[in-house]
């Protein structure tokens, strides 16, 4: 396939690899029973139907990610036939100081088999519109409208959230299994073809890289992110600034790939872009131009020049049209005579003159009202897509297929294995902590060598202090897991947003996969500390430390789910553990606590860990050459822990860890519900007038 390049020096780039092109349109890349159909630039009223398709007749649904509920009857192909659309009624910031409108009312069309670019000056509402389309409106925003983009959605964020230990090839294989696809030769070939199409074939075995290991460049990571999402073939692919940070050659090939992807079986590519080059501009077929949250232009890219020329601002010769059009609608610097409101009025007049565009927009508006009315009437029968939200008032109805998860067991297994690989290959997660715990244990052993063989008063106090120190600081050092947990959260949020799994599934996997790490650290500290200091009961010491570290890990995971940045997470856990260290009974025995703070003794899990180690160290036939503490039981009585039940305390530590993990599950589930609630229209005081409904 050849492209019409504007200069001869780009002709050499215009021929796409025949293998890649054939796979983009072949049955291995397309869903079965799909055929390439002619592009339609108009919204065909006859194509509008509210008949729901029988999913069993579409082999596309063999992948769990691809199961969808289309509100429009599709006789062939994928996605929404004709022009998909979004109707924005309003998006504004809800605050006590008054509402600030981010997006004003507009209806936007998204033709099939085309790349639609959302453009505009900084602060024009590009990202807000993209979030509106993908159903990720922030919690402090109020939004109303409708999105009609049926089929599976894929989203590539501007930041590349990737694991550093995977190579491109193994990452594609991992996403194949994560998407519920079979790890077959055909899918492996498809994955490789995607890498070839994005110019990544020479880096197929190069690791992504991180702060510890060099790997892919920023541009290569961006292309890998696109390949990962294209692998499961979503009908609508969203991208946030896909060419940012890329050199001109890489940006050109990325756009060429996206154009081929859109043309395969009537898919849609919707992206935001800031400053496209003239070559990339010629590859964009549909444009949505915004300024200050208002619609300046939408429609074919080829007709933009006529619109701006009609209003007295044609593009000068030898000037990048994209730069010209964006600068014309930016009135912040008072460089142009027309304001944003005047450009908005000019486009309204343009729509009236362009009969086809006005017809398409009017029909989309009518269809959105009829679709909403149909769903309102079907709500009682269970066919409507209605969900309540617990914050704000958001009325966004979407026909985009809800995320369908694959087999939960398979997903848990895949995520657990990924976490274990990360544990093994990422030196920051376990390697650095292994060194920290080992050096600290070694220092304790050297400083208190053979302490267990001594029976003086000072040796008794040293034993008590060591036990408290081990409990307090070995647990405190688990704070090192927070940065990596927050980094992992960004990856998980991207994958949850794209429907690979429910966040609760990840929490289950993370809880399981963290066990080997805590086991290794507990074994390490036990082997060094107990053997060098001569403390008693090494098995109980290991069990105690293993359960306590699991409690610490579960708290670190919980905090990572709620804090916006890992530095805040570190501060929260440091403060929490600082408070917890006051209450186990080492600094102040329980009877000396103020009456109204007596309950705090039982809150920290440090209490159960410390007093069990103390009991195992000093209980039984233990005698000392000390008048203050002749026996070990005297030490226990002094600290008011002579009646401790070690088995019961170990059970408390186990339950403590489980409860923390369950709270994490609840937090993730509530956040997910909140996210999903912003994707659908809700009841309440929003009603359609009779004039809006199609009879």
N, C-alpha and C positions, 0 to 999 in steps of 0.2 A: 504494500500500500504506500502511496506517495502523498506528500503534503505540498501545497503551494507555498513555497518560501518566498520571502520578499527580496532576498539578496542571494547572490550566487554562492557566497561563502557558507551558507547554511544548507545548500542543496545536498551536501554530503550527509547531513544529519537526517534528511527527511525520509529515508527508507527504513522502516522498522524491520527488525529481524523477522524473517518469514515464519520461523518457528513460533515466536511469541505471538505474532498476529493470528496465526492459525489457531493457537491455543486460546486466545482471547475470545474467539468466536466459535470454537469447536465445542462439541458436547461435553468434553471434560472440563471446560471452563464455564459453559452455560448449564443451567438446569436442564434436565431432560424435558422433552416435549416443548422446548422453547425455540422459536425461530426469529431470526432477525426480521423486523418489520420496518416499514417506511416511517421516517420521522414525521410527526404531525406538529405543526406550529400553531394550530388552533385548537381550542377546547371544543371538542365535538359533543354536542348536547346528547346525541344518540348513544354516546358511549357511557353516559352516566347511568348507573344502576345500583341498587341497594341490595342486590342478591349476593349472598355470601357463598363463596366457592366451596366446593367439596375438597378438602385438603388431601383426602386419600387418593385423588386422581392426579395429584401433582407429585412426581417423584422427587422434586426439589426438596420436599419435606423429609427426605431420609436423613438429612442432617438436623439434629435437634435445634441448632441455631436458626434454621431456616423455617421452622414451623411458624406460620403466620395466619392472621385472620384478615383477609382483604374485604373491605366494605364495597368494593366494586368488582363486578363479574369480569374476569379476564379470560377470554377465550384462548389466548396464547400470550407468551412473553411473561415479563415480570413487572412488578411495581404497578403504579397507577397509569392507566392508559390515557394518552393525550396529555394535557397540561395538569400536572399536580399543582397545588397552590397552598398558600398560607394566608390567612386573614388575621391581621393584627388589629385588635380593637384598641388596646392600650397596654403599655408596659411602663410602670412608674415606680419610683422609690417611695415607700411608705415611711414617713418619719413625723415626729411631733412638730417639726418646723415647717411642715407642708410637703406636698408631693412634688417630686421632680420627674417630669415625663422623659423617659428614655426613648420610647418608640411611640410615634403618633399613629393614628389609624391608617392602614394601608392593606392592600391585597396584592400579593406577589405570586406570579406564575413561575413554574419550573418545568420547562418542556423536557420531554423524554429524549434520551440519546444525546444529551447535550451537557456541556459544562457551563454551570451558572456561577458567575463571579459576583460576590457581594463586595462592593467598593465604597469608598468615601474617605473624607479626611479623618484625622484622629478625633475620636470622640463622637463620631457620626452615628454609632449604634450598630456597627458591623458585628461585633462579638455578641451583643445583646440579641440581635436577630438570629444569629446562629444558635445561641442557647435557647431561644424561643422555639426554633425549629426542632431541636434535639431534645426538648423537654427538660432542660437543666436550669430553669430559672432559679436565681438565688432566693434564699428564704426571706430576705428583706424587700423583695420586689412583689408588686401586685401586677398580674398580667391577665388579660382576657383576649380570647381569639380562638382560632381553629387552624389546625394543620392537617392537610390531606396529602399524606405521603405514605401510601400503603407499602407493605413489604418490610423486609428486615433492614435495619439501619446500621451503619458503621460510622464511627467517628475517629478521626485522627487529630489529636490535640496539637497545639503549637509546640509544647514542650515534649521532648522524646523521653517518655517514662519506660525504660527498658532495664532488664537485668544485665549486668555487665559480664557474667560468666558464660552466657550462651554465645555460640557462633551463629552466623546468619542461617546456616543450614539447620542446626539443631533447634534454633528458635522457631523456624517455620514448621519443623516437625512437632514441636511442643504445641504450637497453636493449632495444628491440624487435630491433635487429640483433644485439646481444650475446647475446640469448637464442635466436638462430637463427630468429627469425620474419621473415617477409618484410615489408619496409617498404612496405606497401600502404595504400591509402586506408582499408580496413576496419580495419586495425590502428591507424592514426592516429586514427580515430574512437573506437576502443576506448580508446586512451590518453587522449583528451580526455574521454571519458565518466567514466573513473576520476578524473581531476582534478576534474571537476564534482561527482562523488559525494563527494569529500573537501573540497569548498569551495575548490578551488584554481583555478577557471576564470578568476577575475579576475587571477590571478598567473601565468598560463600563459607569459607572455613576460618574466617577472621572473627575473633571474639568481639563483642560489643565494646567492652572496656569500661573502666570506672576509675575512681581516684587512685586505686592501687595498681591497675594494669592498663597499659595503652592498648587501644583497639581502634574501632571505627572513628572516623571524623564526624563532626556534627551533621554535615550534609548527608553522609552515608547512613547515619542513624535515622535521619528523617526519611530517607528512601526505604529503609528497612521497616519503619513504622507503617508506611503506606502498604508495603507488601504484606505485612502481617494482617492488616484489616481487609485487604483485597482477597486474601486467601479463601475466606468463607463466602465471598461473592454477595455482599449485601446489595439490595436493589437500589438503595440510596446511600451514597458515600459522602460524608461531610468531612471537610478538612479546614482547619484553622491555620491560615497563613502557611500553606505547604511549601512555598518557595522562599520563605524568610531564611536568611543565613546560607543560601545556596549560591554557588557561582552561576553565571549565566548559562553555561553548558548543562550543568546538572538541573537547573530550574527548567530549561527547555525540555529535557528528556522526561522529567517528572510530569510536566503538563502534557506532553505527547502521550505518555502512558495513561494519564487520566482521561484524555480524550478518547483513546481506544477503549478504555474500560466503559465509558459512558455509552459508546456506540454498540457495545456488545449486548444484544438482547434488550435494548430499550432501557438501560439503567440511567441513573442521574448522578451527577457529581456536582455538589454544591460546596463552594469554598469561599473563604474570605481572602482577599489579596490586597496588598498595600500599594506597591508600585511595580506593576508588571512591565517588563521590557516590551519593545515594539513587536518582537517575535512572539512572545507569549500572548500579547494582546490579540494578535491575529488568530490565535488558537481558541480564544474564548468566544463562544457563540451566543451566550445570553448574559445580560448584565443587569444587576440591581444596584443602582447608585443612590446612596444615602447622604444626608447631611443634617446634623442636629436632630437625628431621629425621625426625619421626614423623607418621603420618597421623592427623589429628584428625577429619576428615570428608571424604567424597567422595560426590557424587551431585547430584541436582537442587537448584537453589538454593531452589526453593519448599518443599522439605522440611527445610531447615536449622532453621527456627524450631521445628518439631515435635521435632527432635533435641535442641536446646538446652533447650527447655521441659521435655522429659522428664527432663533431668538437673538441673532446678531453676534454669536461667538463661535465662528467656525474654527476648526483646528488649523493653526498656521502651518505652512509647508515645512517639512523636515523636522516636525515636532512630534514627540510621543503623544498619541491621542489620549491615552489613559491619564497621563500627567495633566494634560490640558483640561479634560473634563472634570477631574477631581478638583483642580484649582479653581475652576469656574464656579463651583457650587460652595466653595469655602469662603464665607463672608466675614470670617473673624478678623481678617487683616485689612478689610475695606479696600481691596484691590479692584473690585468689580462693581459695576453699577447695579446689578441685580442681587437682591437678598434671597435668603433661603425660601422665604414665603413666596416670593415672586417666581422662583424656579418651580416650586410646588404647583402654583397656579398655572404656570406655563405647561407643565406636564399634563395637567388635567385638560387643558385645551387640546394638547397633542393627542390625548386619548380620544377625545370627541372627534377629532379629524381622522384618526386611524380607526376606522369602523371595526376591523377585525379585533384589534386590541381591546376596544371598549366592549365588544360582544363577549370576548373571552373573560374579561374581568367581571362583567355583570353576571354571566352564567356561573362563574366560580362562586360569587357571592350568594346567588340564589341556591346553588347546590349546597353550600355550607349551611344555609338556614334549613333547607329541606333535610339534610343529613342529620343535623342536630335535632330537628323536630322528630324525625323517625326514631332516633335513639331515645328521645324523651318518652315517646309512646311505647317503646319496647322495654323500658327500664323495669317494669313490673314483671316481665317475662324472663328476665335474666339475660336478655340479649344485648342490652345497652352496656356501654363501657363507662360506668359511673363509679366514682370513688370519692370519699370525703377527705378533706384536708384539715389539718389541725392548726394551721398557721396562715393567717391572711385570707384573702378571698381571691382565688385564682380560677379562672374559667378558660382553660385551654383544652379543647377537645382535639384529639389526634387519632388519625386512622393508621398511623405507623404501627407496625406489628409490635406487640409487647415482647420483651425479651424472653425467649424460651430457653430454659436451661437444659442441658443434656442430662445424662444419667448422673445423679448426685454422687453415687459411689465412685464412678469413674473419675469425676471431677475432683473429689476429695483425694483420690489416689494420685492423680496427676499433680495437684497443687502441693500435696505432701512431699512428693518426690522432688518437685521444683525447690521447695524450701530446704530440703535436705542437701540438694546440690548447691544451693546458695550458701548453706551452712559450711559445706566442705570447701567450696571454691572461693568464697568471699572471705579474705583474711580479717576483715573488719568485724564480722559477726561473731566468730568463735575463735579465730586465731589470736587476735589481739587480747581477747578476754582470757584465753588460755595462758598467755604469757603473763598477764596481770595477776591472775589468781595463783599461778605457779610461783612467781617471784614473791608475792606477799606471803604465801605459805612457807616458802623457803626462808624468808626473813624471820618469820615467827619461830620456825624450827631452830634456826641458828641462835636467836636471842634467848630462847627458853629451852635449850637442849636438855633432855632428860629431866624435865621438871617433874614428871610423874614419880620419879624415884626419890624425891625429897619430901620431908615431913615437917618443915618449919612453918611458922606462922606466915612469913613472907611468901613461901611457896604456895600456901593455901590462897592467899590474896592474888597471887599471880595466876593461879589456875582459874579462879573466878573471873579475873580480868580477861584472860585469853579467850575463855568461852564466850564472854559477852562480845569481845572484839571480833571473833570469827563470825558470830551470828550477825552482828551489826554491819560490819564492813564487807563481808562476802555478799551479803544481800544488797548492800548499798551499791556495790560495783555492777550490779545488774542494770544500773542506769545506762550503761554503755549500749544496751540493746535498743534504747529509744530512738536514736537517729536512724538506724536501719529499719526499724518498724515504721517510722513516718515515711521514709523513702519507699518502702514496700507499699504503703497505703496509697501513694500516688499511682502506682502501677495497678493496684487492685481497683481503685476508683475508675480508671480508664476501662478496665476489662468488665467491670460490673455495668458501666454505662453502655458498653457495647453488647451486653447480654450474654456473656460467656458463662456466668454463674451468679448465684445470689451471694451477697457478702457474708452471710452466715456460713456458707460452705467454706469460704476462705478461713474464717475464724476457727472452724473445726479442724481444718488442715494445719493451720498454724499452731494450734494447741498440741496436736499430735506430733508435729515435726519438731517442736521445741524440746521434747523429752530427751532425745539423744544428747543435745547440747548440755542440758542441766545434769544429765547423768555423768557426762565426761568431766564437767567442772567439779561436781561433788566427789567423784572418784579421785580426781587430782588433788583436791584440798585434803581429803581424808588420808590419802597415801602419804603425803608429805608431812602434814601437820601432826597427825597422830603418831606416826612412826618416829619422828624426830623429838617430839615433846614428851612422849610416853603417856599420853592421856589414855584413859580406859575406854572400853566399849567402842572399837572402831566401826563395827557394823551399825550400831545405833547412831554413831556420828555421821556415817555416810547416809543412812536413811533420813535422818533429820535434815541434813544439808540439802539432800536431793529434793525433799518436799518443800523446804523453805525457798529454795531457788525457783521452784515451779510457781510458788505463790508470787515471788518477785517478778517472774516473767509474765504471769497473767496480769499483774497490775501494770507492767510496762506496756503490754498490748492494749489494755483498756485505755490508758492515758493517750496512747498514740492515735486512738480512734477519735478523740475529741479535741485535741489541741491543734491549732493551725500550723505550728512550726515546732521542730524538734527541740529548739532551745527552750521554748516554753514548757515542753514536756519534761525536759531535764530539770528545770526549775521546780515544776510541780512535784515530781517524784522526790527530788532532794529535800524539799520542804516537808513532804509527807513522812519520809523515813526519819528525818530529824526529829519530828514529833513522836513517831513510833518508838524511837530509842529511849525516850524519857519514861515510858510506862511499863516495861517488862519486869521491873522490880530490882534492877541492879543499882541504879542511881538512888532510888527511894523505894523502900519496901511498901507493899500495898497498904499496910495499916497506917502509914504516915500520909497517905493521899488525903487531900481535902474530901470531906464526905460527899460533896456534890460532884467530885471527879472520880469517885471510886470505880465507876463503870468502865473508865478508860483503860484499866488494867487488862481487860479481856478483848479489847479491840485490835491491837497490833498482833500480827502473826508472829512477830519477834518473841512475844511472851511465851508462847507454847514451845518454840524452838529452844530458847535459852533455858527455860526451867527444866526441860527434858534432858538436855545435855548436862545441866547441873546435877540433876537427880541421878543420872547414870554414872557421873563421875564421883559423887560423894556418898551414895547410898551403899548399904551392905556393911561388911566388916572392914571399915577403913578407919585407921587410927593415926593420930599425929602427935608429934612432940611439941604440943602447944597447949598452954593453959587456957587460952581463949576458946580454942576449938579442939578438944581432945579427940573427937570422932567426926567422921564425915556427916553424921546425922545432926551434929551441933551446927555445922555450916548451913545445912538445909533449913534448920529451924530458925536460924538468924535471918535468912532470906524468906521465911514463911512459905517454903515449898516442900515441906517434909511429906506431904500427902499427895504428891503428884502421881498421876497415872500416865506413864509414858505412852502406852498404846492408845489411850484416849486422846492425848495431845497430838499424836501422829495422825489420827483420824481427823482431828480438827484441821490440821494443816492441809490434808487432802481435800476436805470439804471446802476450805478457804479458797484453794486454787480453783476448784470446780465452780464455786459461786462467782469468783471474779471473771471466769471465762463465760459463765452464763450472763453476767451483766454486760460483757462485751457483745455477746450475741444479741441481747435486747437492744443495746445502743445501735448496733449496725442495722438491725431489723427496722427500728423506728426511723432511722435516717433514710433507709431504703423506701419505706412507706411514704415518707415525706417527699422524697424525690419522685416516686411514681404518682403521687397525688397531684403533682404539678404538670403531669402529662395528659390529664384527662379533664373533661368538663364535669363540674359538679352541680348539684341541684341548688337549693337555697333560693335566693331572691332573683336569680337570672331566669327570665322567661322570654320566649320568642313571641313576637307579635304575630297576629294572624296574617298580616301583610307580608311578613318575611317568609312564610311557609308556602311551598309549592303544593297546590291542591292536586 
